[in-house]
Amino acid sequence: MLHDLVFASDAVLMALAGLGFWLFAGFCLVMDRLRTARRSLDRLERVGWVPWTGLFLGSAIIGGGCLAMSLPVVLGNM
């Protein structure tokens, strides 16, 4: 498996990077939902400082771009 990854084409590596960005976007979406689903807005709870929405949008756009750029070559090899 590592041999296939080392000698993979640039399009396959781009598709894997896009998949990784989309997985990270999914994680950011879950974390943003957890942050906004607090029990009480008045209580002093740890809210967090990470901009999950911005990270979600950025990684989803980058991942979609990587997948869109690699799609013709990846589908052409099948």
C-alpha positions as CSV (number, residue, x, y, z in Angstrom):
1,M,0.0,0.0,0.0
2,L,2.8,2.4,0.8
3,H,4.4,1.5,-2.5
4,D,1.2,2.5,-4.3
5,L,1.1,5.8,-2.5
6,V,4.8,6.6,-3.2
7,F,4.4,6.1,-6.9
8,A,0.9,7.6,-7.2
9,S,0.2,10.3,-9.8
10,D,-0.2,13.9,-8.8
11,A,-3.9,13.7,-9.4
12,V,-4.3,10.8,-7.0
13,L,-2.3,12.7,-4.3
14,M,-4.5,15.8,-5.0
15,A,-7.6,13.7,-4.5
16,L,-6.3,12.3,-1.2
17,A,-5.5,15.8,-0.1
18,G,-9.0,16.9,-1.0
19,L,-10.5,14.0,0.9
20,G,-8.3,14.9,3.9
21,F,-9.6,18.5,3.8
22,W,-13.2,17.3,3.6
23,L,-12.7,15.0,6.6
24,F,-11.2,18.0,8.5
25,A,-14.2,20.1,7.4
26,G,-16.5,17.5,8.8
27,F,-14.7,17.6,12.1
28,C,-15.0,21.4,12.2
29,L,-18.7,21.1,11.5
30,V,-19.2,18.7,14.4
31,M,-17.1,20.9,16.8
32,D,-19.1,24.0,15.7
33,R,-22.4,22.2,16.4
34,L,-21.1,21.2,19.8
35,R,-20.1,24.8,20.6
36,T,-23.4,26.3,19.6
37,A,-25.4,23.6,21.5
38,R,-24.6,24.9,24.9
39,R,-27.2,24.5,27.6
40,S,-27.3,28.1,28.9
41,L,-25.9,31.1,27.2
42,D,-25.8,33.1,30.4
43,R,-23.6,30.6,32.4
44,L,-19.9,31.1,32.3
45,E,-18.8,28.0,30.4
46,R,-15.8,27.4,28.3
47,V,-17.0,28.6,24.9
48,G,-13.8,28.2,23.0
49,W,-11.7,30.5,20.8
50,V,-11.3,28.4,17.7
51,P,-13.2,29.9,14.7
52,W,-14.8,26.6,13.6
53,T,-17.1,28.1,11.0
54,G,-14.2,29.8,9.2
55,L,-12.1,26.6,9.3
56,F,-15.0,24.6,8.0
57,L,-15.6,26.9,5.1
58,G,-12.0,27.2,4.2
59,S,-11.2,23.5,4.3
60,A,-14.4,22.6,2.5
61,I,-13.6,25.0,-0.4
62,I,-10.0,23.9,-0.6
63,G,-11.0,20.2,-0.5
64,G,-13.6,20.7,-3.1
65,G,-11.1,22.5,-5.3
66,C,-8.6,19.7,-5.0
67,L,-11.2,17.1,-5.8
68,A,-12.5,19.0,-8.7
69,M,-9.0,19.4,-10.2
70,S,-8.1,15.8,-9.8
71,L,-11.5,14.3,-10.9
72,P,-10.9,14.1,-14.7
73,V,-7.6,12.2,-14.3
74,V,-8.8,9.9,-11.6
75,L,-12.0,9.0,-13.4
76,G,-10.1,8.6,-16.7
77,N,-7.8,5.9,-15.2
78,M,-10.7,3.7,-14.1
